[in-house]
């Protein structure tokens, strides 16, 4: 079987932009990532050279993969970065993004009024992020993603003990709003500071899909799946819309079962797309009925999203997604354990997803 000729970066960018805009495209764009989860683990978090080397090797492995990605660097600092800028202690580790110690619990709710907006330039954890950006830009010509962009809800649920925070949306709504207002302002300042510093921007987010700067910013909103529709409207949509207004649009990501919040997500001002880990939601109808064809849908199913010993056929699963949701505005994101399987999968998905 002959290999498909790779697309140029400009061709990829053009098709991706048109897909975000819900315009007709010749192929459903797809990404194939390689290997297990790569987080802000201690080894990489504390060593810029190690992190850069990982990114260089990662994209070397992807050279023969046909998909809609192109080389870039993820300047990973963990989803906790804004919470830590507010003063949450954090602990780099070898298992996940840095662990965070919350500042607020039910017994000290009044402390939300004492929190101050972190300086986007001089706050120590931000300074560390800016040093990382500068190192990558000095030692590589690959474009950069944004440093991790958590939603206001995610950051607030790290500053305020997670379980207590979810309960507080019903018990202490005033204090939750005070916190979310501060976090939203801080998040906007933090993103704007990044945009001042990044000279060659790959995407307006911290994950792999290319999002042109004029289309808005992608946020990770994983706390959304735990809220009721009405609570998400009050504490999610409101503040995500503020971020959307600041950057001319927004793409909202959430892991977890999103069937109950997808409809209110569609009410987000300036929404460009929704980004879901699709195996985690059993009720696909809720997503299709609320969003398919109305906004871009980035539907992820990494090989490890299907379970450790799963034998899911990634091509057939992708076909099921396309058949169910339709092609309009659809992005597919998947992965394989190694580069050889990624090359094979890329050829198969091209046959499936091209017109």
Buried (B, 14 or more C-beta within 10 A) or exposed (E): EEEEEBBEBEEBBEBBBBBBEBEEBEBBBBBBBBBEEBBBBBEBBEEBEEBBEBBBEBBEBBEEBBBBBBBBBBBBBBBBBBBBBBBBEBEBBEEBBBBBEBBBBBEEBEBBEEBEBBBBEEBEBBEBBBEBBEBBBEBBEBBBBBBBBBBBBBBBBBBBBBEBBBEBBEEBEEBBBBBBBBBBBBBBBBBEBBEEBBEEBBBBBBBBBBBBBEBBBBBBBBBBBBBEBEBBBBBBBBBBBBBBBBBBBBBBBBBBBBBBBBBBBBBBBBBBBBBBBBBBBEEBEBBBEBBBBBBBBBBBBBBEBBEEEEEEEBBEBBBBBBEBBBBBBBBBBBBBEEBEBBBBBBBBBBEBBEE
